[in-house]
C-alpha cells in the first residue's frame, strides 16, 4: 500500500534567487492531505513580512507493508 504525506518547508533566504537559506523556519508536518499542508503553508507565508521568505509544500510517498 502506498500513501502520501506532506510537509511545509522554507524560511528566509539570502537573496531573491532563493538559493541559500539564512534563517530556516521549523519544518511543519507531516500532514495527511495537501489541503491541510496548504493551510499551514498559507499561515507560515502570512506570518513572514520579508520579501526574501519562501515556503513550499513537499510530499513524500510511503510504501507500507500490506
N, CA, C and O atoms as a CHARMM CRD file, in Angstrom:
* protein
*
  264
    1    1 UNK  N      0.84500  -1.17900   0.00000 PROA 1      0.00000
    2    1 UNK  CA     0.00000   0.00000   0.00000 PROA 1      0.00000
    3    1 UNK  C      0.89200   1.24400   0.00000 PROA 1      0.00000
    4    1 UNK  O      1.86300   1.32200   0.75200 PROA 1      0.00000
    5    2 UNK  N      0.55700   2.19300  -0.83400 PROA 2      0.00000
    6    2 UNK  CA     1.31700   3.43800  -0.92600 PROA 2      0.00000
    7    2 UNK  C      0.45600   4.57800  -0.40100 PROA 2      0.00000
    8    2 UNK  O     -0.72700   4.67800  -0.72600 PROA 2      0.00000
    9    3 UNK  N      1.05000   5.42100   0.39800 PROA 3      0.00000
   10    3 UNK  CA     0.35500   6.60200   0.90200 PROA 3      0.00000
   11    3 UNK  C      1.26900   7.81300   0.73300 PROA 3      0.00000
   12    3 UNK  O      2.47800   7.66800   0.55000 PROA 3      0.00000
   13    4 UNK  N      0.70400   8.96200   0.79500 PROA 4      0.00000
   14    4 UNK  CA     1.47100  10.19800   0.61600 PROA 4      0.00000
   15    4 UNK  C      1.24900  11.09400   1.82400 PROA 4      0.00000
   16    4 UNK  O      0.13700  11.19200   2.34100 PROA 4      0.00000
   17    5 UNK  N      2.31300  11.74300   2.26700 PROA 5      0.00000
   18    5 UNK  CA     2.15700  12.75600   3.30900 PROA 5      0.00000
   19    5 UNK  C      2.91400  13.99900   2.90000 PROA 5      0.00000
   20    5 UNK  O      3.78200  13.96100   2.02800 PROA 5      0.00000
   21    6 UNK  N      2.57100  15.10900   3.54600 PROA 6      0.00000
   22    6 UNK  CA     3.01900  16.42400   3.09100 PROA 6      0.00000
   23    6 UNK  C      3.69700  17.19000   4.22600 PROA 6      0.00000
   24    6 UNK  O      3.37700  17.00700   5.40100 PROA 6      0.00000
   25    7 UNK  N      4.63900  18.05000   3.84600 PROA 7      0.00000
   26    7 UNK  CA     5.41000  18.87200   4.77300 PROA 7      0.00000
   27    7 UNK  C      5.47300  20.29300   4.22500 PROA 7      0.00000
   28    7 UNK  O      5.40700  20.49800   3.01300 PROA 7      0.00000
   29    8 UNK  N      5.60000  21.27500   5.11700 PROA 8      0.00000
   30    8 UNK  CA     5.82200  22.66500   4.71300 PROA 8      0.00000
   31    8 UNK  C      7.24300  23.01400   5.14500 PROA 8      0.00000
   32    8 UNK  O      7.59400  22.89000   6.31800 PROA 8      0.00000
   33    9 UNK  N      8.05300  23.45000   4.18700 PROA 9      0.00000
   34    9 UNK  CA     9.45700  23.76400   4.43800 PROA 9      0.00000
   35    9 UNK  C      9.78500  25.14200   3.87800 PROA 9      0.00000
   36    9 UNK  O      9.10000  25.63400   2.98200 PROA 9      0.00000
   37   10 UNK  N     10.82600  25.75600   4.40400 PROA 10     0.00000
   38   10 UNK  CA    11.26500  27.04700   3.87600 PROA 10     0.00000
   39   10 UNK  C     11.82000  27.93100   4.96000 PROA 10     0.00000
   40   10 UNK  O     12.25200  27.45600   6.01000 PROA 10     0.00000
   41   11 UNK  N     11.80800  29.22700   4.69700 PROA 11     0.00000
   42   11 UNK  CA    12.33400  30.20200   5.63200 PROA 11     0.00000
   43   11 UNK  C     12.79200  31.44300   4.89000 PROA 11     0.00000
   44   11 UNK  O     12.30200  31.75900   3.80600 PROA 11     0.00000
   45   12 UNK  N     13.74500  32.14000   5.49900 PROA 12     0.00000
   46   12 UNK  CA    14.25300  33.37000   4.90300 PROA 12     0.00000
   47   12 UNK  C     15.54200  33.07500   4.14500 PROA 12     0.00000
   48   12 UNK  O     16.43600  32.39900   4.65200 PROA 12     0.00000
   49   13 UNK  N     15.62000  33.59100   2.92900 PROA 13     0.00000
   50   13 UNK  CA    16.76600  33.35000   2.05300 PROA 13     0.00000
   51   13 UNK  C     17.67700  34.56800   2.00500 PROA 13     0.00000
   52   13 UNK  O     17.29100  35.66500   2.40900 PROA 13     0.00000
   53   14 UNK  N     18.90600  34.35700   1.49900 PROA 14     0.00000
   54   14 UNK  CA    19.89400  35.44000   1.45400 PROA 14     0.00000
   55   14 UNK  C     19.65200  36.40000   0.29500 PROA 14     0.00000
   56   14 UNK  O     20.13200  37.53400   0.32100 PROA 14     0.00000
   57   15 UNK  N     18.91300  35.95900  -0.72200 PROA 15     0.00000
   58   15 UNK  CA    18.61200  36.82600  -1.86300 PROA 15     0.00000
   59   15 UNK  C     17.32800  36.35500  -2.52800 PROA 15     0.00000
   60   15 UNK  O     16.79500  35.29800  -2.19000 PROA 15     0.00000
   61   16 UNK  N     16.83800  37.14300  -3.46900 PROA 16     0.00000
   62   16 UNK  CA    15.58300  36.80600  -4.12400 PROA 16     0.00000
   63   16 UNK  C     15.70000  35.67500  -5.15200 PROA 16     0.00000
   64   16 UNK  O     14.70800  35.30800  -5.78200 PROA 16     0.00000
   65   17 UNK  N     16.89600  35.12500  -5.32100 PROA 17     0.00000
   66   17 UNK  CA    17.05800  33.93800  -6.15700 PROA 17     0.00000
   67   17 UNK  C     16.65000  32.67500  -5.38200 PROA 17     0.00000
   68   17 UNK  O     16.50200  31.60400  -5.97000 PROA 17     0.00000
   69   18 UNK  N     16.47100  32.80500  -4.06800 PROA 18     0.00000
   70   18 UNK  CA    16.01100  31.72600  -3.18400 PROA 18     0.00000
   71   18 UNK  C     16.86900  30.47700  -3.29000 PROA 18     0.00000
   72   18 UNK  O     16.35800  29.36700  -3.44100 PROA 18     0.00000
   73   19 UNK  N     18.19800  30.67400  -3.20800 PROA 19     0.00000
   74   19 UNK  CA    19.10700  29.52700  -3.29800 PROA 19     0.00000
   75   19 UNK  C     19.71200  29.13600  -1.95700 PROA 19     0.00000
   76   19 UNK  O     19.99000  27.95700  -1.73300 PROA 19     0.00000
   77   20 UNK  N     19.92600  30.10900  -1.04700 PROA 20     0.00000
   78   20 UNK  CA    20.58700  29.82000   0.21300 PROA 20     0.00000
   79   20 UNK  C     19.74500  30.33100   1.38300 PROA 20     0.00000
   80   20 UNK  O     19.46400  31.52400   1.49100 PROA 20     0.00000
   81   21 UNK  N     19.35300  29.40500   2.25000 PROA 21     0.00000
   82   21 UNK  CA    18.59400  29.78900   3.44700 PROA 21     0.00000
   83   21 UNK  C     19.51600  30.47700   4.44300 PROA 21     0.00000
   84   21 UNK  O     20.61600  29.99200   4.70800 PROA 21     0.00000
   85   22 UNK  N     19.07700  31.60400   4.99800 PROA 22     0.00000
   86   22 UNK  CA    19.83500  32.25100   6.06600 PROA 22     0.00000
   87   22 UNK  C     19.17300  32.00500   7.41400 PROA 22     0.00000
   88   22 UNK  O     19.83500  32.01000   8.45200 PROA 22     0.00000
   89   23 UNK  N     17.88100  31.79400   7.39000 PROA 23     0.00000
   90   23 UNK  CA    17.13500  31.57300   8.62300 PROA 23     0.00000
   91   23 UNK  C     16.02500  30.57200   8.31700 PROA 23     0.00000
   92   23 UNK  O     14.94300  30.94000   7.85900 PROA 23     0.00000
   93   24 UNK  N     16.31300  29.31000   8.57800 PROA 24     0.00000
   94   24 UNK  CA    15.33200  28.26900   8.28300 PROA 24     0.00000
   95   24 UNK  C     14.20200  28.30800   9.30800 PROA 24     0.00000
   96   24 UNK  O     14.43000  28.50400  10.50200 PROA 24     0.00000
   97   25 UNK  N     13.01100  28.12200   8.82600 PROA 25     0.00000
   98   25 UNK  CA    11.84400  28.01400   9.70200 PROA 25     0.00000
   99   25 UNK  C     11.69400  26.55300  10.10700 PROA 25     0.00000
  100   25 UNK  O     12.20800  25.66800   9.42300 PROA 25     0.00000
  101   26 UNK  N     11.00100  26.29000  11.20400 PROA 26     0.00000
  102   26 UNK  CA    10.76200  24.88500  11.56400 PROA 26     0.00000
  103   26 UNK  C      9.96700  24.17300  10.46300 PROA 26     0.00000
  104   26 UNK  O      9.08900  24.76900   9.83900 PROA 26     0.00000
  105   27 UNK  N     10.27500  22.92300  10.23800 PROA 27     0.00000
  106   27 UNK  CA     9.52700  22.12100   9.27700 PROA 27     0.00000
  107   27 UNK  C      8.16900  21.82600   9.89800 PROA 27     0.00000
  108   27 UNK  O      8.08700  21.40000  11.05100 PROA 27     0.00000
  109   28 UNK  N      7.11100  22.05100   9.13700 PROA 28     0.00000
  110   28 UNK  CA     5.76100  21.81400   9.62600 PROA 28     0.00000
  111   28 UNK  C      5.22000  20.53400   9.00400 PROA 28     0.00000
  112   28 UNK  O      5.34500  20.32500   7.79700 PROA 28     0.00000
  113   29 UNK  N      4.62600  19.69000   9.81400 PROA 29     0.00000
  114   29 UNK  CA     4.03700  18.45500   9.32300 PROA 29     0.00000
  115   29 UNK  C      4.47200  17.28700  10.15900 PROA 29     0.00000
  116   29 UNK  O      5.12500  17.46800  11.18600 PROA 29     0.00000
  117   30 UNK  N      4.13000  16.11300   9.74900 PROA 30     0.00000
  118   30 UNK  CA     3.51200  15.74900   8.48200 PROA 30     0.00000
  119   30 UNK  C      2.00200  16.00500   8.47900 PROA 30     0.00000
  120   30 UNK  O      1.34600  16.01500   9.52100 PROA 30     0.00000
  121   31 UNK  N      1.48400  16.20900   7.27900 PROA 31     0.00000
  122   31 UNK  CA     0.05100  16.38400   7.06100 PROA 31     0.00000
  123   31 UNK  C     -0.43400  15.24400   6.18000 PROA 31     0.00000
  124   31 UNK  O      0.26600  14.81900   5.26100 PROA 31     0.00000
  125   32 UNK  N     -1.62400  14.75600   6.46100 PROA 32     0.00000
  126   32 UNK  CA    -2.17900  13.64000   5.69600 PROA 32     0.00000
  127   32 UNK  C     -2.76400  14.06700   4.36100 PROA 32     0.00000
  128   32 UNK  O     -2.87100  13.25100   3.44600 PROA 32     0.00000
  129   33 UNK  N     -3.14700  15.33600   4.23400 PROA 33     0.00000
  130   33 UNK  CA    -3.73100  15.80200   2.97700 PROA 33     0.00000
  131   33 UNK  C     -3.02300  17.07000   2.51000 PROA 33     0.00000
  132   33 UNK  O     -2.45900  17.81700   3.31000 PROA 33     0.00000
  133   34 UNK  N     -3.06600  17.29400   1.21300 PROA 34     0.00000
  134   34 UNK  CA    -2.48800  18.51200   0.64200 PROA 34     0.00000
  135   34 UNK  C     -3.23100  19.74600   1.14400 PROA 34     0.00000
  136   34 UNK  O     -2.63000  20.80900   1.30200 PROA 34     0.00000
  137   35 UNK  N     -4.53100  19.61400   1.39700 PROA 35     0.00000
  138   35 UNK  CA    -5.32100  20.74000   1.88600 PROA 35     0.00000
  139   35 UNK  C     -4.84800  21.18600   3.27400 PROA 35     0.00000
  140   35 UNK  O     -4.76700  22.38300   3.54700 PROA 35     0.00000
  141   36 UNK  N     -4.53600  20.22400   4.14900 PROA 36     0.00000
  142   36 UNK  CA    -4.00000  20.56700   5.47300 PROA 36     0.00000
  143   36 UNK  C     -2.64800  21.26900   5.34000 PROA 36     0.00000
  144   36 UNK  O     -2.37900  22.25600   6.02500 PROA 36     0.00000
  145   37 UNK  N     -1.81100  20.75000   4.45600 PROA 37     0.00000
  146   37 UNK  CA    -0.49600  21.35600   4.23300 PROA 37     0.00000
  147   37 UNK  C     -0.64200  22.75300   3.64200 PROA 37     0.00000
  148   37 UNK  O      0.11700  23.65700   3.99200 PROA 37     0.00000
  149   38 UNK  N     -1.60500  22.93500   2.75500 PROA 38     0.00000
  150   38 UNK  CA    -1.82100  24.25100   2.14600 PROA 38     0.00000
  151   38 UNK  C     -2.24800  25.27400   3.19100 PROA 38     0.00000
  152   38 UNK  O     -1.82600  26.42900   3.13200 PROA 38     0.00000
  153   39 UNK  N     -3.07500  24.86800   4.14300 PROA 39     0.00000
  154   39 UNK  CA    -3.49200  25.77400   5.21900 PROA 39     0.00000
  155   39 UNK  C     -2.28500  26.17900   6.06500 PROA 39     0.00000
  156   39 UNK  O     -2.16000  27.34500   6.44100 PROA 39     0.00000
  157   40 UNK  N     -1.39600  25.22900   6.36900 PROA 40     0.00000
  158   40 UNK  CA    -0.18400  25.53600   7.13800 PROA 40     0.00000
  159   40 UNK  C      0.75700  26.42200   6.32500 PROA 40     0.00000
  160   40 UNK  O      1.38700  27.32500   6.87500 PROA 40     0.00000
  161   41 UNK  N      0.85700  26.16700   5.00800 PROA 41     0.00000
  162   41 UNK  CA     1.69200  26.98100   4.12600 PROA 41     0.00000
  163   41 UNK  C      1.19500  28.42300   4.11100 PROA 41     0.00000
  164   41 UNK  O      1.99000  29.35800   4.20000 PROA 41     0.00000
  165   42 UNK  N     -0.12900  28.60300   3.99700 PROA 42     0.00000
  166   42 UNK  CA    -0.69600  29.95600   3.99200 PROA 42     0.00000
  167   42 UNK  C     -0.37900  30.68000   5.29400 PROA 42     0.00000
  168   42 UNK  O     -0.03200  31.86100   5.28200 PROA 42     0.00000
  169   43 UNK  N     -0.49600  29.97700   6.41200 PROA 43     0.00000
  170   43 UNK  CA    -0.22900  30.58700   7.70900 PROA 43     0.00000
  171   43 UNK  C      1.25400  30.96900   7.83100 PROA 43     0.00000
  172   43 UNK  O      1.57000  32.06900   8.28200 PROA 43     0.00000
  173   44 UNK  N      2.15600  30.07700   7.43500 PROA 44     0.00000
  174   44 UNK  CA     3.59200  30.36500   7.50400 PROA 44     0.00000
  175   44 UNK  C      3.95900  31.52200   6.58800 PROA 44     0.00000
  176   44 UNK  O      4.74700  32.38800   6.96700 PROA 44     0.00000
  177   45 UNK  N      3.39300  31.54200   5.38600 PROA 45     0.00000
  178   45 UNK  CA     3.67800  32.61400   4.43800 PROA 45     0.00000
  179   45 UNK  C      3.15000  33.95600   4.92700 PROA 45     0.00000
  180   45 UNK  O      3.80500  34.98500   4.76000 PROA 45     0.00000
  181   46 UNK  N      1.98700  33.94300   5.51900 PROA 46     0.00000
  182   46 UNK  CA     1.38200  35.17800   6.02700 PROA 46     0.00000
  183   46 UNK  C      2.11200  35.71400   7.24600 PROA 46     0.00000
  184   46 UNK  O      2.14200  36.92400   7.46900 PROA 46     0.00000
  185   47 UNK  N      2.70000  34.83000   8.03500 PROA 47     0.00000
  186   47 UNK  CA     3.37900  35.24500   9.26000 PROA 47     0.00000
  187   47 UNK  C      4.68700  35.98200   8.97100 PROA 47     0.00000
  188   47 UNK  O      5.17000  36.73400   9.81800 PROA 47     0.00000
  189   48 UNK  N      5.26200  35.77500   7.79200 PROA 48     0.00000
  190   48 UNK  CA     6.52100  36.42400   7.43400 PROA 48     0.00000
  191   48 UNK  C      6.25200  37.69200   6.63800 PROA 48     0.00000
  192   48 UNK  O      5.46500  37.69400   5.69200 PROA 48     0.00000
  193   49 UNK  N      6.91600  38.76400   7.03500 PROA 49     0.00000
  194   49 UNK  CA     6.76700  40.02100   6.29600 PROA 49     0.00000
  195   49 UNK  C      7.95800  40.29200   5.37700 PROA 49     0.00000
  196   49 UNK  O      8.03300  41.34600   4.74600 PROA 49     0.00000
  197   50 UNK  N      8.87800  39.34600   5.30600 PROA 50     0.00000
  198   50 UNK  CA    10.07500  39.51800   4.48700 PROA 50     0.00000
  199   50 UNK  C      9.81200  39.10400   3.04300 PROA 50     0.00000
  200   50 UNK  O      9.19900  38.06700   2.79000 PROA 50     0.00000
  201   51 UNK  N     10.27400  39.91300   2.10600 PROA 51     0.00000
  202   51 UNK  CA    10.16100  39.56400   0.69100 PROA 51     0.00000
  203   51 UNK  C     11.09400  38.41200   0.33600 PROA 51     0.00000
  204   51 UNK  O     10.93900  37.78200  -0.71000 PROA 51     0.00000
  205   52 UNK  N     12.05300  38.14000   1.20100 PROA 52     0.00000
  206   52 UNK  CA    13.01100  37.07300   0.93000 PROA 52     0.00000
  207   52 UNK  C     12.66000  35.78100   1.65200 PROA 52     0.00000
  208   52 UNK  O     13.50800  34.89700   1.77800 PROA 52     0.00000
  209   53 UNK  N     11.43000  35.65500   2.12700 PROA 53     0.00000
  210   53 UNK  CA    10.96000  34.41400   2.73800 PROA 53     0.00000
  211   53 UNK  C     10.13600  33.64000   1.72400 PROA 53     0.00000
  212   53 UNK  O      9.34200  34.20900   0.97400 PROA 53     0.00000
  213   54 UNK  N     10.34000  32.35000   1.71900 PROA 54     0.00000
  214   54 UNK  CA     9.62100  31.49500   0.77900 PROA 54     0.00000
  215   54 UNK  C      9.34600  30.15900   1.45000 PROA 54     0.00000
  216   54 UNK  O     10.21700  29.59600   2.11300 PROA 54     0.00000
  217   55 UNK  N      8.13400  29.65700   1.27500 PROA 55     0.00000
  218   55 UNK  CA     7.74400  28.36900   1.83000 PROA 55     0.00000
  219   55 UNK  C      7.17100  27.51300   0.71100 PROA 55     0.00000
  220   55 UNK  O      6.54700  28.02100  -0.22100 PROA 55     0.00000
  221   56 UNK  N      7.39000  26.21300   0.81300 PROA 56     0.00000
  222   56 UNK  CA     6.90400  25.27100  -0.19400 PROA 56     0.00000
  223   56 UNK  C      6.28300  24.06500   0.48900 PROA 56     0.00000
  224   56 UNK  O      6.54600  23.77500   1.65700 PROA 56     0.00000
  225   57 UNK  N      5.45600  23.37700  -0.27100 PROA 57     0.00000
  226   57 UNK  CA     4.88500  22.12000   0.20100 PROA 57     0.00000
  227   57 UNK  C      5.66400  20.99300  -0.46600 PROA 57     0.00000
  228   57 UNK  O      5.76500  20.93200  -1.69100 PROA 57     0.00000
  229   58 UNK  N      6.20900  20.10700   0.35400 PROA 58     0.00000
  230   58 UNK  CA     6.92300  18.93600  -0.14700 PROA 58     0.00000
  231   58 UNK  C      6.08600  17.70000   0.16100 PROA 58     0.00000
  232   58 UNK  O      5.36500  17.66300   1.15700 PROA 58     0.00000
  233   59 UNK  N      6.18500  16.70400  -0.68800 PROA 59     0.00000
  234   59 UNK  CA     5.44600  15.47300  -0.43200 PROA 59     0.00000
  235   59 UNK  C      6.39600  14.28600  -0.48700 PROA 59     0.00000
  236   59 UNK  O      7.44700  14.32800  -1.12600 PROA 59     0.00000
  237   60 UNK  N      5.99500  13.24200   0.19400 PROA 60     0.00000
  238   60 UNK  CA     6.77100  12.00400   0.15300 PROA 60     0.00000
  239   60 UNK  C      5.81700  10.83300  -0.01100 PROA 60     0.00000
  240   60 UNK  O      4.70600  10.83400   0.51800 PROA 60     0.00000
  241   61 UNK  N      6.26900   9.84900  -0.74300 PROA 61     0.00000
  242   61 UNK  CA     5.49900   8.62500  -0.95700 PROA 61     0.00000
  243   61 UNK  C      5.99900   7.57200   0.02400 PROA 61     0.00000
  244   61 UNK  O      7.19600   7.29000   0.09700 PROA 61     0.00000
  245   62 UNK  N      5.08000   7.00400   0.76300 PROA 62     0.00000
  246   62 UNK  CA     5.43400   5.94400   1.70700 PROA 62     0.00000
  247   62 UNK  C      4.84200   4.62000   1.20400 PROA 62     0.00000
  248   62 UNK  O      3.66400   4.54600   0.85500 PROA 62     0.00000
  249   63 UNK  N      5.66500   3.59900   1.17600 PROA 63     0.00000
  250   63 UNK  CA     5.18900   2.27200   0.81000 PROA 63     0.00000
  251   63 UNK  C      5.07800   1.47900   2.10100 PROA 63     0.00000
  252   63 UNK  O      6.07500   1.16800   2.75300 PROA 63     0.00000
  253   64 UNK  N      3.84700   1.16400   2.44900 PROA 64     0.00000
  254   64 UNK  CA     3.57700   0.46500   3.69700 PROA 64     0.00000
  255   64 UNK  C      3.38400  -1.01600   3.43600 PROA 64     0.00000
  256   64 UNK  O      2.86500  -1.40400   2.38900 PROA 64     0.00000
  257   65 UNK  N      3.79800  -1.84700   4.38400 PROA 65     0.00000
  258   65 UNK  CA     3.59200  -3.27600   4.20500 PROA 65     0.00000
  259   65 UNK  C      2.10000  -3.61700   4.13400 PROA 65     0.00000
  260   65 UNK  O      1.28400  -2.99400   4.81300 PROA 65     0.00000
  261   66 UNK  N      1.76400  -4.57300   3.33800 PROA 66     0.00000
  262   66 UNK  CA     0.34700  -4.95100   3.17600 PROA 66     0.00000
  263   66 UNK  C     -0.17200  -5.72000   4.36000 PROA 66     0.00000
  264   66 UNK  O     -1.33900  -6.10900   4.38000 PROA 66     0.00000
